Amino acid sequence: MSNSSNYYSSLLRLCCETRNLTQAKKLHCLIIKSLENPETFLYNNLINAYGKVGNITYARHVFDKIPQPNSFSWNTMLSAYSKSGNLSTMQEIFSTMPNRDGVSWNSLISGYVCYGSVVEAVKAYKLMMKDGVLNLNRITFSTMLLLVSSQGCVDLGRQIHGQIVKFGFGANVFVGSSLMDMYAKMGLISVASQVFDEVQERNVVMYNTMITGFLRCGMVKDSMRVFHGMKERDSISWTTMITGLLQNGLEAEAMDLFRDMRREGMAMDQYTFGSVLTACGGLVALKEGKEIHAFIIRSEYNHNVFVGSALVDMYCKCKSVRYAEAVFKRMTNKNVVSWTAMLVGYGQNGFSEEAVRVFCDMQRNGIEPDDFTLGSVISSCANLASLEEGAQFHCQALVSGLISFITVSNALITLYGKCGSIEDSNQLFDEMNFRDEISWTALVSGYAQFGKATETIDLFERMLVQGLKPDAVTFIAVLSACSRAGMVERGQQYFESMLKDHGILPFSDHFTCMIDLFGRAGRLEEAKNFIITMPFSPDSIGWATLLSSCRLYGNEEIGKWAAESLLELDPQNPAGYILLSSIYAAKGKWSDVAQLRRGMREKRAIKEPGFSWIKYKSKVYIFSADDHSSPFSDQIYAELEKLNHKMIEAGYVPDSSSVLHDVEDSEKMKMLNHHSEKLAIAFGLLFIPRGLPIRVVKNLRVCGDCHNATKYISKISQREILVRDAVRFHLFKDGTCSCGDFW
């Protein structure tokens, strides 16, 4: 072999390692120019280089130029076709080979296995056995076991196991690891364990495979036994164990093992850091997460995209969005996982507008979203009640084909439900080829938030008939529907069935729904007795819910009990002061109202200001009570004045009970008329074209007067108005409301 062939071959091997096609072509040109008759050895290296950089056409061109191809030439060309997925040409090359050896057969079988041609792979394996068992080697059996694992062919796996033993490969650690992995993936962990025990000379790969198998089957104690029984552990052993503990919900144990790994001085890779950061996120362990981040900065993985994505996810789960942003901005390379981690983190922490912005930035950077990314940004649109942007993402889902993914369809059902287009939610639901529990729950929740109790319960019962298991969220929707429709007995039945029939342990939200169920129906004594028998005391939302019902029905005694309980639990929560003030104000007890206000100031309990917003021509317009900051204020207030006169003529009587000030009735009416939702509705009447619904979002609950007034506005203007507040939807059409008259 000449020095020139050796030199060029070493350079070609470098091209393979870097997958540099351009450099391989330049070397090929140089070989043609400098060597009149290149050796077959050099030709083989050229074929190999072109095959590995993915240019099968050039590889075949070189092969056809070889005067006398040897076995290595044929096998290299066969391997190139095998790896490229060109199975028909692979078969053609194999059929014309003058001589075949084990490498030839393995390349043929591997090609079929890698591209899912099960029947052809098995047929080739049988022909290889007939051709002579001398060609069988560990690669053959490992490749066939890989096929068995991917296709779940248990019977075929057992037959190959028999042949492994028959032909003396049972003690081979390479084959043994593949055999164990095959049985573990098919759930036959006891057989995998038996194979492990039968191999006398085990290496670290076999131990790691057995640990993985046990962890995959949830057998944590057995995996720990094998792990601690190892004479030598490598980084993969530790990382496998940490990842497995995490996947079995043992985040704290995964963290402890990571600390042990550090004390042992073991090298860590991106998977180690990714797993332990996920554990930190699951435990909301910000301090530990920061410490690991500092350790990563000192390591070579500071700029690793996998680790960077895990850091963003960890900080978001620990509610430290600004840290996540800082990591994300510093990442030099970002993939779809990185962008999705930031997007989902924004959405989960209430920054839905930023989530939509990140999605748009991602696309501008040429990153195509997957189903999870698109589903996440649609969920953020749902949180914003932004139907316009959500509908655009719906179109993108249709064009890209991602609509076929259940994650995207479920997010769209939720979007349309939260934006008041329950008919669109229903249509999407009906068009789905496959529906899971989340699909049903999304639609049930959509109907429930509109107060459509009958439809909610009918849908829920259909879900049960389909054999689907409702979850805790489903029951929140069903109980809420019963509450808003005043169906107390029905709601009680569903609450009792949660644990009894479905094994779901109620948590605070379910108990709050029950308090609301009794309270809305005016059965306040029953609500009080229910609270007394609860396994734990209500949270602040539960007490505020009872207090709200006491305000509605003017029950001062229970209202005072609820307010005192709420203020004891959360002294700075303004709801206790405000709702009790409403009860006192309705009874004319202004001195008590003044005393509560002093208490608010002393405790520094600040009431969240009410805002309503409306979207027009891709711009959001925000209003607060008695707001004059809008450039359209004169038009808005003039429109409100006209509406007020028309409403009073139509029979509207202002509800001044929500005004907590001892002022004249005329002043109270003025204050009511300038609530933020009324300003937003007036803006919508002025600028939103007829035929389109007026969609308003409010950060707090809509007061009773605004709810009643909007029914009159809808009737007078003949417009469809949807107001989404912190509790539910109010869809007004022709002077009626989807919530019914129960208020």
N, C-alpha and C positions, 0 to 999 in steps of 0.2 A: 504494500500500500504506500503510495507516494506521500511526500510531505504536503504537497498541494491539496490532496484529497483530505488529509487530516485537518489542515488549516481551515479549508472551506466548510468542512463538516462541523467543526467547533463553532464557527460563526453561525451556521444554520441552526445549530442547537440553541444558540442564544436568541435567534429570531423566534423559535418555538416558545421559549420561556417568556418572552415579552409580547408574543402574538403580533409581531410586526410584519405585516404582509409587504409593505413597501420595501423594507430592507431586504426581505427574502427575494423579491423580484430583482433588486439591484445586484445582489450576490449571484443570482441566476445569470444575469447579463454578463457579469464579470467572468463567471465560469465558462460561458460560451465563447467569450473573446479570448480568454487566456489558455484554455485547454482544448486541444483538438479532439481528443478521444477520452472524455471523462470516464473514470472507473465506475463499475456497477455500484460499488460502495457509496460513491458520491451521489449517483443518481437516486439511490435508495434514501439518502438523507434529504435530498430535495423533495422527493415524494412525501416523506414524513413531515417536512417543514410545511409544505403547502397544505397537507391534510390537517395539520394541527392549527394553522391559522385560518382554516375554513375555506380555502379556495380549491375545491375538488376538481375543477376544470383544468387548472394548471398542473395539479398532481397527475391527472390522467394523461395530459400531454407529455409530461416527462416520462411516465411509465411506458408510453407507446414508443418513445425514442430509444429505449434501452435495447441494444442489439441482442443480448442474451440475459433476460431477467432471471434471477435466481429465486429460491424459495422466499428469501427475505423480501425481495421486490414484490412478489405476488401477495405476501401476507400484509405488507405495508399498504399496498393499494386496497386490498380487501378491508383492512382496518379503517382506512379513510372513508370508504363508502359506508361501512358499518356505523361509524360515528356520525356521519352526515345524515343518516336516515334514508338514503337512497337504496332501499332494500332490493328493488328489482335488479339494479345493476350489480349490487353486492352478490346476489344469487348467481348472476351471469358470470361474474369473475370467478366465483367459487367453482362453478360447473366446468370452467375451462382451464382450471389449474392443472398443470401436469402432475404435481405431487402435493399432497395435503398432509399436514401434521396437526398436532394438538393446537397450535396457535391459530391455524386456519379454521378449525372447527369452533374454537372459542370465539373468534371474531364473528363468525356467522351467527352463533347462538346469541352472543352479546347484542348484535344489531337487532335481532328479533325481540329480545327481552326489553331493550331500552325503548323501543318504539311500540311496545304493547302487542306485538304479534304472537300471542300465546300459543296458538295451534302450530304455527310454523316453528317456533322455538322448541316445542316438545318434539315435533317431527325431526328436526335437525339433531336433537339430543339422542333420539333413538337410532338415527342413521349413524351417528358417531360411535354408539355402542357396538353396532354391527360392524363398523369399519375396523374396530380393534380397540380393546380396552387399554392398550398401551398409550393411546392418545389422551386418555382421561388424566386430569390433574386437578389440583385444588381450585384453579380458576374456573374450571368447568362446573364443579359442584357449587361453588359460591355464586356463580351467575344464575344457575338454576334455582338455588334457594332464594335468591333475590326475586326471581319471577314468582315463586310460590308465595313469598311474603306480600308482594304488591297485589296479587290476584286473590289471595286467601284460599288457595287450592290445598286444603289440608291433606286429602288423600294422596295427591301427587307428592307433597312434601314428605309424607311417611315412606313412600316408595323410594324416593331419592335418599332418604335417611338409611334405608335398608341397603341400597347400593353403596353408600359411603362406607358402611360397616363391612360389606362383602368384599370391597376392593381395597380395604386396608387404610382408609382415610379417617377412621373414627378417632384416632389419637392426634390427628393434625390440628393444631390450635387455630389455624386460619379457617379451616372448614368447620371446626367445632364452634367458633364464634358466630359464623354465619348460620349454623344450625340452631344455636341457642336463640339468636335474634329472630329467626323465622318462627320458632315455636312461641316466643314471647309476644311477638306482634299478633299472633293468632289467638292469644289468650291462653295458650297451653303452657303456663308458667311452670307447672310441676314437671312436665317433660323436659323443658329447657333446663331446669335445675338438675334433672337426672343426667342430661348430657354433660353439664358442667362438672358434676361429681365423678363421671366416668373418665374424664380426661386427666391423666396423671400429671403431665407437665403443662401447667397452666401459665400463660403469660398475662401481662397487665391488660391486654386487649380483651381477653376472655373475662377477666374480672369486671372490667368496665361494661362489657355487654350484659353480664348477669345482673349487675347493679341497675342498669338501664331497664332491663326486663322487669325486675321486681318493682321499680318505681312506677313504670308504666301501668302496672296492675294494682298500684296503690299499696303494695306490701313494703311499707317503709321500714319496719323492724328488720325484715329479712335483708333488705338492701344495706342497712346499717351493719348487720352482722357480717355480710360479705366484705363491706368496705373496711371495717376494722380488722378483718381477718387477713387483709392483704399485707404481704411482706414489704412490698414496695408500691407506692402510689405515685402516679404522675399527675400533671395538671388536669388532664382529662378526667381522672378519677374524682378529684375534688369538685371540678366544675359540674360533672354529671350529677354528683350527689347534691350539690347546692341547687341546681336547676330542678332536680326531681323533688326535693323538699318543697320548693316554691310551688311547683305544679300540683302538689298534694295539699296546698293551703297552709303549709308550715313555714310562714315567712320568718318568724322569730328564730326557729331552728336553723333555717338557711343562713341567717345573719351570724348566728353563733359559729357555724361551720366555716363561714368566710373568715371570721376572726382567727380560727384555728389554722386555716390555710395560710394566712398572713404570718402567723407565728412560726409556721413550718418553713417559711421562706420560699414557698412554691411560686413559680412563674404564673402569671395570670394573663388571660387573653380577653378578647372582646366579649366572648360568651360568659365568662366569669363575671365581668363587670356588668354586663347586661342583666344577668340574673339577680345579682345582689342589689342593683339599683331598683329593679322591679319589686324586690322584697321591701326595700325602704319605702317605696311608694305605697305598697299595700299596707304597711304598718304606720304610714304617715310619719315616718321617722326622719324628720328634716335634718336634725343634728348629725345623725349617722350618715345621711345622704351627702351632706356638705363635706364631711370628713373623707368619704370615699371619692368625692369629686376632687378634693385636694390631692389625694393619692394618685388619681388618674392624671392630673395636670403634670405631676412629676414623672409619669410613665410615658411610654411611646404611643399610648392610645389616646392622647389628648385630642387629636384631630381625626380619630376614627369615626366614621359616619354612624356605625352601629351603636357605639358607646355614646356619641353625642345625642342620638335619638332617645336612648334610654335615660340620659340625664334630663332632657326636656320633659319626658313623660314623668319621671320621678318628681321633679319640682312642681309640675302641674298637679299631681296627685297630693302633694304636700301643701297645696294652696299657695305656693310661692311662684305666681305667674311671672313676676318681674325677673326672678332668677332664670326661669325657663326662657324668657325672651332674650336675656343676655347670652345664654348658652347658644340659643338658636342663631342669633345674629353673628356670633363668632365662628360658626361652623363654615369651613371653607367648601365642603362638599355636602350637599343635601340631596336625599332621595325622597321617594314618595312616603316612606315611613317617617322621615324627619318632619316633613311638612304636615303629615297627618297628626303626628304627636302634638305639634304646636296648635293645630286647628282644634283638635279634640280637647286639648287642655284649656283653650280659651272658652269653648262651649261649656265645659263642665264647671268652670268657675264663674259663669255668668257674663262673660265677655263675648256675646254672640256676634256683635258687629265686627269685632276684631277677627273672629273666626271666618266670617264671610270674606273679609279683606285678605286674610292669609290664603284662602282658597284661590282668589283671583290672582294674587301674586304668584302662587305656585304655577298656575297655568301660564302666566306671562313668562315664567322661567322655563317653560317647555316640559314641565312634569305632568304627565297624564294621570288623572285620579283613578283610583280603583274603587270598587263598590263601597268599601268602608269609608273612604275619604268623602265620596259623594253623599253617602247616607248621613255622615256627620255634619256636613255643611247644610244639608236640607233640614236637619234637626235644629241647627242654629237659626235658620230662617223661621222655623216653627216657633222657637222661643221669642223671636222678634215680632211674630205675627206678620211677617213680610211675605205676603202672597205673591207680589210682583216678582221678587227675586227667586222665590221658591219655584214659581212656575217656569222661570228660565232654566233652573237646574233640572226640572222635570223634562223639559225639551232636550237638554243635554243627555239625560239618562236614556231617552228614547233614541237619540241619534247614535250614541256610543254603544247601545245594547246593554248598558248596565242596569236598565229597568228590570231585566230578568233576574237580577239578584234580589233575594228577599230582604236584605238589609236596606236596599234603596226603596223598594216598594213600601216597606213598613214605615220608613221615614216620611214618605210622601203621604201616606194615609194619616199620619200624625199631623203633618203640615197642614193639609186641607182641613182637618178637623179643628185644629187650633186657630185657623184663619176664618172659621165660620162657613166653609164650603163643605158641609157634611155630605152633600150629594156626590161631590167629587171623590170624597173619601170612600163612600159606599161603592162607587163605580170602579175605582181602583181595586178595592177589595174583591169585588165580583170577578174582575178580569185576571186575578192572580191564579196561576196554575197550581201553586202550592202555598198553603197558609200555615203558619205556626202559631204558637200561643201569643207571640208578640203582635202578630197581625190582628188577631181577634181582640186583644186587649186595647190596641190602638183605636180600633173602631168603637168598641164599647166605651172607652174614655171620651171619644169625640161626641157620641150621643149623650153621655152623662153630663158633660160640661154645658150642653145646651138645655139641660133640664128635661130631655125627652126620656122620661122614666120608662114608659111602656116599651119603646124601641130598645132601650138599654137592656132591660130585663129579658125581652124576647131574644135579643142577640146573645146574651149571656147563657140563656137556657139552650140555645142552638149550639153554642160552644161546648157545653157539657155533653149534649147528645152526640157530638162529633168525637167524643172521647178525649178531648184536649183538657189538660190540667190548668186551671186558672192559677195565677200567682197572687201575691199580696197586692200588686198594683191593680189587678183586675177587680179585686174586692173593694178597693178604695173607690173605684169608679162606680160600681154597683151600689155601694152604700150611699155614695154622694147623690146618685140619681133618686134613690128612695127618700133621702132626706129632703131634696128639693121638691119632690112631689107629695110630701107629707105621708108617705107609705110606711108608717112606723112599724106595724106588725111584720110586714114583708122584710123590712130592713133587719129587724131582730132575728128573723129566721135565717137570713143570709149570714149574719154575724156569728150565730151559733154554729152554722154549718162549716165555717172556716176550719176550725180545729177538729170538729167531730167527723166531717166527711172528707176534708181535703188535707188535713194534717198541717195547716198553716197557722202558726202562732201569731195572733194579732199583735201589732205594735202600736206605738202612740198615734199614728195617723188613723188607724182603724177605730181606736177609742174616741178620737176627736170627731170622726164621722158619726159615731153613735151619740155623742153629746149634742152634735148639730141636729141629728135626727129627732131627738126628743125636744130640743130647744126650739127648732123652727115650728114644730107642731104646737108649741105653747105648753108642752107637758114638762114644765120646769122642775117640779118636784121629782118626777121620774128621772130627769137628767141628773139631779143632785144625788138621788139614791144610787144611780148607776156609777157616779164618780166615787161615792163612798165604798162601793164594792169592787172597784178596780184593783188589779194586783199592784199597781203603782200609781203615784199621783200624776195628774195630767201635766203636760208641758205648758209653756206659755200660750201656745196656739189653742190648746184645749180650753184653758181658763178664759181666754179672750172670746172663744166661740160661745161659751155659756153666757158670758157677760153681754155679748152682742144680742143674744136672744132675750136676755132680761131687759135690755134697752128697748127692744122691739115690743115687748109685752108689758113694759113698765113695772117689772117686778123688782122693787127696791131691796127687799130682804135678801133674796138669793143673789141679786146683782152685787150687793155689798160684800157678801161672802166670797163671791167669785173674784171681785176686785182686790180684796185683801189678800186672797190666796195668790193671785197673780203678782201683786206688788211685793209679797214676801219672797216669791220665787225669783222675780226679776224687777228690782226696784226702779230701774231706769227704762222699763218698757212703758211707753206713753199710752198704750192701749187701755190699761187699767184706769188711768186718770180720765181719759177722753170719754170712754164708754160710760163710766159711772157719772161723769159730768152730764152726759146726754140724759140719763135717767133723772138726775136732779133738775136739770133745765126744763124737762118736759113737765115736771111737777111744780115748777116755779121756785125751786129752792136755790136762789141765786147766791145766798151766803155760803151754802155747801159747795156750789160750783167754784166760788172764789177761793175757798179753802183748798180745794183740790188743785187749783192752778198754782197756789203758793207751794203746795207739796211737789208739784212738777218742777218748779223752779229750784227748790231746795235740793231735789234729787238729780237735777240736771237731766231730766227725762225730756228729750227733744222729739217732738212729733215730726215724722218724715213728711216733707212737703209733697202735696199731691200734684202730679203732672199728667197731662194727657197729650198724646202726639198722634199725628196723622201724616201720611205720606202722599205727596203730590209731585208728579214729574221727577221721580227718583230723589226727591229731597224731603227730609223729615222736618215737620213744623211742630214745635213743642210749646205747650201753653200751661200756665199755672193760673190759679184763681185770681180774678181781677187783674189779669195780665194786659199791659198796654205796650209791650215791647215789640210786637209784630208790626211790620210796615203796613199791614192791612187792618190795623186795630179799628179805625173809624168805620170801615165797611162791616167788620165783624160785629161791633157793638150795635150798629144800626140794624143789622140783620136780626140780632137777638131781641132788640126792642120790638121789631115788627112781629117776630115769632111769639113773644110774650103776650102781646095783645090778642093775637089770633088764638093762642092756647087758652087764655082765660075765657074768650068768647065761646070756645068749644067745650068748656066745663072743667078746665084744669084748675085745681086748687093747690097752691104751694104748700109743701110740708115743711114747716119752720122748725120741726123738732130737732133737726140736725144743726141748727144755729145755736151755738153755746154762748151767746152774748145777750145781756139784758138790754135790748134796744127796741125801738119802735118796730111795728110790723112792716111798715114800708121799707125800713132799712134792712130788715131780715130778708124781704123779697128781693131787694137789690143784691144782697150778698149771695143769695141762692142763684140768682140769674147769671152771676159771673163765675160760676164754677168752671174748672178747667175743661171738663168733658163737653159742656155746653159751648164754650168758645171754639173747641176743635170741631164740633158738629156744625156750628155756624160757618166756619171756614170751609168745611166740606160742601155745604149747600151752595156756597158762593163759587167754588172753583172745580169741584169734582163733576164731570159731565153727567147729565141725566142718563139713566140706563146702567150706570156703574154704582155699586154699593159704596156707602161711606163707611170706612173702617177706622175706628178710633181705638187706641190702646191707652189704658190708664194703669199707673203703678200701684194705686190703692183701690180699695173697694168702692164701687159706684154707690153714692148715697141714694136713699129711697126717693128723694125728691127728683134727682136727675133721672133715675130709672123711669119714674112716672111721667116726667116732662118729655122724655125722649119718645115715649109712645105717642104723645100728642104731636110732637114735631114730625114723626114719621107719617102720621095720618094727614096732617095739614099739607106737608110737602110732597106726599106720595112718593117718598124715597125709602129705600132699604138702608137701614143704619145698623151697623154692628159695633158694639162696644165690648172690648175685652178688658176685664179688670183683673185684679190680683186673685180673684176667686173663681170667676166663671165668665161665660159669654152672655151677652144680651143682644139678641138678634131681633130688631124691630122691623116689622113689615105691615103696612096698612093699618098702623095703630095698634098692632098686637105684638106680643113678645114671645119668643120661643120658650122663655122661662115659665110661661103661664102667669097667672095673676097672683100666685103664691109668693109673697115677698116678705 
